[in-house]
């Protein structure tokens, strides 16, 4: 297995069973000065090996590992080990040429520890303290791949050469990663506002039914407060302790529910805007911070289809088992005796609880076992397709989630289907890009509805608090005739509370890079959102039975309720953006106008005391009918301006202003001005900080200050006696 011998001064101690070769290599690197090089696609790296050695020479350890994994190793330079397949041995022996060189950065400083690898092979080495390297290669090899953390990888041709000099360019993608903030964008390097990014790709793999359930701990200042268990529960989200944040999706203000029900797999980037310098451009709606989302778009390349499936089961984390009825009775007697009172339960009654001779008055009912199952199942499917060319690309996704409950018959459940279509076309001759997006969802939730329960709170309350002395079912296994019986409350013949939500949102955007003015872009966008919520309630008690009977008993007559809420919102945007860099100076100017109109309508009808169990409005008595409804509309508009300047990516100045109008206020109080200003200094980019940066003490250090004003045009609750309404301001 050896192509060269190792100096065996390093003594290795290992005790591993069933660990991958890659994992064992990492342990060896921690114990020794040896560096390992390998191709991640090498199949032997994932093989499991067993090795138990103490203070053994490294060559003996590697021989044992390689023999078990069916791979080989080659020594290249001092303490450099190349792992490769057995077939690579022959190639390694045909070395006929030595290549030497030096690797430096753009300032001419040598790069220590840069990886040098023959492209397409596992043969490689690293640069020394002077940035120099030497490598033996086959005569037919002509390309080296040179890489180092923080720099862009380069492929260098050395055909006809034996000595080369390589200058690596800094890979600023991390610091120069584009972050959407407000109506424009910036980079992490140039950002002077308080903005945090959330990695949503990790949320998509979690067994959660909506994105808010997976956001806890994802960003500083983002506070997520749980809403308890149950179907599709939505935690409360706030930014730095404020109210519900404003949601912006693809540059358009959307309803908070649109964000909650957005599939994490469709999100490209998610930012949390926390301070006024970041949020002031949204004026009278930004006081509680902003969650800004950019969804995925098509990418250039061959058509690609991805499918993912996730199945999970959930159960209460800590729910103590209930006591037997006789144990409860014995503790009750102890409590009475401690107070000097007679026993609450006689020995005869306790015995009946144990032997089941009196199931009507001295039972041992475990309500939890009667009503619930051990786990609540959930399944998620997601299909995406993307592809296209440099002038036309597309992205399509379809997702479905089915969430069940702990109810034995799963009469409490939720299903949701999300879809998203996005298509972009570029007319290169005039620099016009057209993007269309269509997204939405269909969501259905149902729960049993009886005269004693219309939601999980009541069912679980009755499970927890109902006396175990009373039977849940009669001797025929049918729901026993007792009030607040959870067995009857979730029965198949009970009524229902159904909620259907439907949403469709369309967005059309034109972006024009004006050809005769370098850096000038014009953007026009229109967004239309239509949503509907239909709620149908059929309050019907299921059949209950006396202990010795199969004759059904119904506690109350049915009630029927039906409501429909629907509304639409459209938004128009017109923006001009100018970006220019001259020398070490960069400037960005943005100006625009935005207008939004919304309309909502709701109506409902109810009848009760049905003589016939038909879940429609007409069979109900007309004398019991109640009905109502309402309509509302709102409008907002704003003029936006923003300026950004930076010098040499070290010194930053930004300012924004929004003249905002909202018809939530009286006519003479509808317009207000909101502004912000901020400055920043990237100390890490100063020459006197180079040593600390090179030693990885930190890679980014920035001093910033900001001030801004934001507002809130829709706050509080009209039912709160301390609430001051908007129209009190005149």
N, C-alpha and C positions, 0 to 999 in steps of 0.2 A: 504493500500500500504506500510505501515511501518513494518519493522521487528525489529526495535529498535528506540529509540527516539534520537533526535539531541539536542545539546545545541543550543539554539536559539539566542545567542548573536550576531551572524553575521546578519547584516541587508542588504538585497539585493534589488537593484533597477533594474528593467528590463522593457523594452518596445520593444517586438519583435512580429512580425507577419509573420507567415509562415516560421520560421527558424527551422532547424533540431535540434533534442535533443542534438546532439554532439556539435553544435555551441553554444547552450545555456549553456551547461556545461562549455565550455571554458570561457564564460563571467562570470559565477559564480566563477570560479577559480581565475580570475583576481581581483574580488571584495572581496574575502575571503581567509582564510587560509586552506580551505578544499581541499583535493586531491581526485580525482575520479578515479576509476578503473573499466574497463569494457572490454568485448570482442568486438573487432571491427566488428565481424560478427553478433552481436546482431541486429535483424531486427528493433527493436524499436528505435534505435539510429538515423535512417534516417527519421523517421516520423516528420512531420511538426507540430509545436505547436505555440499557441498564448498565450502570457502572458504579462500583464501590471501591474506591482506592484512597489511600492515605499516604501523603508525602511521596508520591510517585513521580518519576521524571515525565515531563510533558510529552516526549515522543512515545512513551509506552501508553500514556492515556489516549493520545490521538490514534494510535494504532488500534486500540480496543474500540474506540468510537467508530472509526471508519470501516472497520471490518464488519460491525453490526449493521451499519447503514448502507454499505455497498458504495462508498465514495472513496476519494483519495485526497491527499494534500501535497502541496509543493511549497518549498521554501523560496522566498524571493527577498533577498536583502536580510538585514539584521532584524530578527524578531517579527517577520512578516510572513504570514501563513495564508496561502491561497487554497481554498477548498474547491474541488471540482469533481467531475465524474471520473470513473475508471478510464473511460475512453480518452479523456483529456491527457492521460499520461504520455501517450505516444507523441501527441503534438508538443508536449512540453520538452521532449528530448531533442526536437529538431530546431533548437535555437541557433541562429546563424548571425544575428545582428544585435548590437547593443545601441540603444537610444538613450541619450542623455539630454537634460534640459533644465530649465528654471521656470518657475511659476511665480508671478508677482501680481499685485493689484494695480489699479489705475494710477496710483501715486508712486509706483515703482518699488513698493515695499514687498519683500518676499512673503509668500504664503506658506506657513508651516502646516504640514499634515494634509495637504491637498491630495485627493485620490486620483491616481493615474491608472487607467485600465485600458487594455486592448479592447477596442469596441467589438462586442459580440462574443467575448470570452470572459473567463474568470482570472486571466493573467493580469496582475497589477502590482502597484507599489504605492508609496506615499512620499511626499517631499520631506526633506530634512530641515534643520534649523535655518538653513540659508535659502530655502525654497527650491533646492536642487533635487533631481532624481536621476536614477539610472535603471534601465529596464531591458532585459534580454527578450527579443521577440523573434518570431519566425520571419524568414525573408519575404514571405508573401503578404505580411501585415503592413498596412499603410495608414491606419487611422487610430489615434488615441482619444479616449474620452476622459476629460479632465473635469473634476467637480470638487466643490468645497461648500460647506454650509454658509449660506448668506450670499453666494455668488452664482451666476448663471453657468450651467454646464456647457462646456465647449467640446466640439469634435474637431480635432486638429489633424490635418494630413501631414505626414512627414516623409512622403515618398521621395527618395533620392537624398534624404537628409539623415544625419546621425546626431545632430544637436539642434534643439529647438528652444525658442523662448515664447512663453504663453502669458498673456495678460488677461486675467479674469475680471469681468465686469460685475459690479455689485448687483445682486438680485434684490431690487427694491420692491418686489411684488407684495411682500408682507406689509411694509410700511406704506407702500403706494397702492394698497388695495382700496378700490373705490368703495366709498360708503355713501349711500343716499341719505341726505340730510335736508329736510324741507323740500323745496321745489328744485333743488340742484343736487350736486354731488361734490364730494371732496375726497381726500385720502386720509388714512390714519396719520400719516406724517404731518399733514397740514391742518389737522383738526384742532380747533381751539375751543369747541363747545363740549359740554358734558354729554357724551354719547357712548352707549355700550352696545356691543354686538352679541347676538344670541345664535349659537350654533344649532339650527333646527334639525340638521340631519340626524342628530342624536335623539331628538324627540320622536322622529318617525319610527324608530325601532322600539319605543316603549309601549307597553300595553295600556294605552290611555285612549279614551273615546273622543277627547278634544284637546286642542293644543295647549290650553291654559293649564290642564292637569299636569303637563310635563315641564312647565316653565320655572318651577321653584328652584332657586339657587343658580339660575342661568346667567344673571347679570346683576352687578352691584346696583343697589337702589331699587330693584324690582321686588316688590313685596307681594307674595302670593299666599292668600289665606284660604285654606281648605273649606269646602262646603259639606263635609261629611261624605258618607258612602251613598250608594244608590246609582240609578241609571243616569248616565250622562251629566253628572254633577259638574257645575261650573264654578271653580274657585274664584274668589274676588281678587282682582289684580289692581295694584296701585303703584305709582312711581313716587318714591320718597314720601309715602304716607298720604298722598292726595286721594282724590276721588277716582272714578273710572276714567282712564286715559282716552284721549282721542286716537282713533285708528285711521291710518293712511295706508291704502293699498295701491301700489303702482301709481303714486302721485295723487290719488283721489281720496278725499275723506269718505269713509264708509261707516256703516253701522258697526257697533261693537260686536254684535252677534255674527257678522260676516267674518270677523277675525276668529272668533271662538270656534266656528265650524269650518274653518279653512284647513285643508289637509296639510300637515307638515311636509309631506313629500312634494308639494307644489311650491314650496318657499325657497327662493334662491338666497335671500338675505333678510334678516330681521334686526332692526336697530331700535334701541330705547333712547329717546330724546328726553333729557332730564332737566336741563336748565333753560332759562329764558333766552339765552343767546342762540339756542337751537330751535326753540319753539315759537319765538315771537313772530315769525313769518306766518303763523296760523292765527295770530291776533286774538279775537274774542272767544276762541274755543280751546285755547292751549294751556290754561292754568293748571290742569292736572297731568301735564306731560303728554308725550306722544309715543305710540308704538307704530313704527314705520316698516312696512313690508314691501319687498320686491319679489314678485313671483317669477317662476322659471319661464324662460323663453327658449325658442329653438336654437340649436347649435349646428354649425357646419359639420358635415360628415355623412357617412352612410346611415340609412335608417336603422335605428336601434330600438328594440322593444325590451322592456324590463318588467318582470312580474315579481311581486313579493306577497307572501302570505304569513300572517301572524295569528297564532291561536293561543289564548291565555285563559287561565282560570283564576278567580279571585275569591277570597273568603275573609271574614272579619279577622283582623290581626290579633285581637285579644278580647275574647268573649267567654267568660267563665261559664262552665257547665252549670245548669240549674240544680238545686238540691232536690232529692226525693221528697215527696210530700210528707213522709213520716219523719224525715230528718228535720224538715222545717217545723213540724209539729213539736218535736222534742226540744228544739231550741226555743220555741215559743213558750213551752212549759218552764224551761229554765229561767227565761226572762220574767215570767210571772212569779216564780218562787223567789227570785232575787228581790222582787218588790213586795213580797209577803202576801201574794194573791193566789187564789186557787188555780190549778192547771187549766189551760185553755183546751186541751185535748185529753180525753180519757185514754187509758190503755187499750180499751176495747176499740175505740176509733182508730188508734194508731195501728192496731193489728189488722183492722179492715183495710187500711191503706196498703199494708204490706201484702196481704193475701188476695186483694181485689174482690172481696166478697160484697162490697157496697160501691159499685162503680158510679152511682149517681151523686152521692154526697161525700164519699171518701175515696176518691180516685187518686191515681198517681200520673196525671197527664203531663207529658213533656210537649208543650205547645211548639217548641222549636222543631222537634222531630216530625210533628204532624204537618207543619206548614212549609218548612224550608228544606232545601237540599244542602249538601256540603259545600258546593262551589257554584259560582256564577260564571258561565262561559262567555267568551268574547272572541270573535273572529274578524280579521281585517284582510281585505284583498286590495291590491293596488297594481294597476297596469299603466305604464307610461310608454310613449313612443316619441322619439325626437329624431331630427335629421335635417338635411337640406344642403344648400350651397351658400356661397358668399353673398348671393343676391336674393335668396329666398329660403327661409327655414321655417320649421314648425315644431310645435310641442303639443302633445295631447296626453291627457291623463284621465283615468276613471278609477274611482275608489269606492269601496263598499265596506261598511262596518255593521256588524250584527252583535248587539250587546244584550245578553240575557241577565236575569236577576237570580236571587237565591230562592225565589218562589218555586215550590215543588212543580207546579204546572207551567212555569214561565209565563204567566199571564201579565207580567210586568216586563216590558222589553222595549228596545229602541233599535231602529234600522235607519241608516243614513247612506245616501249615495252622493258622492261629489264628482263633478266633472270640470274639466278645464281644457279649452282650445285656444292656442295662440299661434298666430302666423305673421311673419314679418317679410316685407319685400323692399328691396333697395333698387331705385332707379339711378344707376351710377352716373349716367350722363348729366343729370341735373342735381345729384346729391340728395334726392328725396327718399326718405324711409317711411314706409307705411306699416303700422302695426295694429292688428286687430286681435282682441281677446274676448272670449266668451266663457263665463264661468258660472257656477251655481251649485245648488244642492237640493235634494229632496229628503226630508227627515220625517219619520213617523215614530211616535211614542204612544204607548198605551199602558193603562193601569186599571185594575178593577175598581168599580164605583158602586157602593152600596149606601144605605142610609146611615151606616156607622163608620164608613171608611171611604175616603176618596183619594188616598195617597199612601205611600210607604210609611209615613210617620205614624199613622193610626194603626196600620197592621203590625208594625214592630212594637209599638206601645202595648198593644193587646197581647202579643206573644210574650213580652217581657213581664207584664203585670197581671195577666189573668191567673186566677187561682188554679193550682194544679189539682185541687180537690174536685173540680168540675170536669166532666168528660168533654172532649172536643168532638167526638163522633159517637153515634149510638151503637148498639150491638150489631147492626148491619153495616157498620163502617160509613154511615151517612152523617153529614154535619149535624151536630146536636143542637137542639132548640134552646139556645141561651144567648143573651145579648152580648155584643162585642166578640163574637166567636170568629177568630181569624181564619179558621178552616173554611167557614162559609164566605168570608169576605174576599177570598181569592179564588173561589170555586169557578168552574167553567161557565156556569149558568148565571153568574153575577153580571151586573152591568159593566160599563166601561167608560173610561175617560180618554178619548183619543185626541191627539194633537198632530196635525199635519202642517209642516212648514215647507214652503217652496220658494226658491230664490233663483233669479236669473239676472246676470249683470253683463252688460256689453260695453266695450271700450274701443274707441277708434282714435288713433293718434297719428299725426303727421309731423315728421321732423325734417327740416330742410337746412342742410349745411350750405349757406349762401356762397356760391362759387367765387364771386368777385370780391368778397370781403372775408379774408382769412380769419377764422376763429368765431365768426358770427353764425349762430344757429337760431332758427325760428321754430317754434313748436305750437301746434294747435291740437287740442284734444277734446273729445266729447265722451261722457260716460252716462249710461242709463241703467238704472237699477229698479227692478220690479220684484216685490216680495208679497207673499200671502201666508196668513196663518189661519187655518180652519180648526176650530175646536168643537168636537161633538161629544156631548156627555149624555149617557143613558144610565140614570141612577135606578138600579133594579136590584132588589135583594134576592139572593139565591135561596133555593129551597132549604129549609131546616126541618129537623124531624125530632119527635119525642123519642125517648130511649128505646121503647119497645115497638116503634111504629115505622112504617114506610110511607106514610101519608105526608105529603109536603105541606109545610106551613110557611107563609110569606109575611114578613113583619110589616112592610109598608108598600104602598102603591108606587109605581114607577114615576120618575120625573125625566123630562127630555129638555135638553138645552143645546142650542146650536149657535155658534158665533163665527163670523168671518171678518178678518182684518186684512186689508190690502193697502198698498201704497206704492208710489213710484217717486223716484228722485232723479233729476238730471243735473249734470255739472258740465260747464263749459270753461275751458282754459285757453289763454293765449299768452305766450311767453316769448321773450327774446333773450338770448344768452350770448355774451361775448367773452371769450377767453383769449388772452394774449400773453406770451412770454417773450421778453426781450432782454437778453443778457441774463443777469441774475434776478431780474424783476418779473413777477407774475401777477397778473390782475384778472379778475373775473367780475363781470357785471351782469345782473339779472333784473329784468323788469317784466311785469305782467299783470293780467287781470283774470279774476276768477269769479264765477257766478253760479249759484246753486238754487234750485227750486225743488220743494218737496210737497207731496200731497198724500194724505192718509184718510182712510174711511173705515168705519167699523159698524156692524149691525149685529143684533142678536135677537133671539126669540126663545121663549120658554113656555112649556106647558107641564102640568103635573097631575097627579091622581089618575093615572091611566087605568082604565078597566081592562084593556087588552095589552099584552106585552109586545107591542109593535113599536120599534124604535124609529118612528117618523113623527113629524109634527101634526099631521092631520088626524090620526086616531085619538089624540088627546082632547080633553074637554076644552071647548072654546072659552068657557067661563074662567078658566085658570090661566089664560094666556097673558104673558108679559113680553114686552119687546122694547127695544131701544136702539140707539145708534148715534154716531157722531161723525163729523168730518173736520179736517184741519189742513192748513197749508202753511208753509214757511218759506222764507227767502233770505238769502245771504249773498253778499258781494264784497269783493276786496280788491284793492290795488296794492301790488307788492313790488318792493325794490330791495336789492341786495348788492353789496360790494365786498369783494375780498381782495386782499393784497398780501403778497409775501415776498421777502427778499432772501434769496439764496436758500430757501426752505429752512430758514432759521428764525426769521422774525415775521410775525403774522398780525394782520389787522383786519377785522371784519365788522360790518355793520348791516343792519336790516331795518326795514320800516314797512308797516302795513296799515293802510287806511281802510278800516273794516266796517261793514254795515250789516246789521241784523234786525229783522222785523220782530224779534222777540221783545223789542223795546218800543216805547212811544215814538211817534214820528220825529219829534224834535230831539230825541236822544238815541238815534239809531246808529250813528257813526262815531267811531273813535280811532285814535292813532296809537299804534303799538310799535315799539322800536327796541332795538338791542344793539350793543356794541361789545366787542371783545378784542383782546390782544393776547399774543402768545410768543413765547421764546423757547426754542428748542435748544436747551443747554447741551444736550448730548452731542450735538453737531458742532460744537465749538472745539477749536484746536486743543485747548487746555484740558478737554475731557477725553481725548483719544486713548490715553493709557487705560482709563477705567473701562471704556467701551471694549477695547481689545482684550481686556482680562475678563470680559463677560460679567462685570459687576452689575451692569445694566445695559440695555440696548436702546432705551428711549427714556429721556428725562425732559419734561417740558413744564415750564412755568406759564400759567395763564390766569387771566382775570376777565370777568364779564359782568355786564349789567343789562337788564332788559325788563320790559313790561309786557304782561300778558293779561288776558281777561277770560271771563266765563259768562256766556250769554244764556245759559240754561242750567240752573242749579236748584238744589233743595227740593222739597216736596210741599205741594200746596196743602197737604193734610197736616203738616206740622204747624202747630199754633204759633211757633216762634219764627216761621218762615216769612221773609219779606219778599213779596212778589215783584216781578220785573216791572210791572206797570205802576208800582208805587213811586217809581222814579219819573218825575215829570218836570 
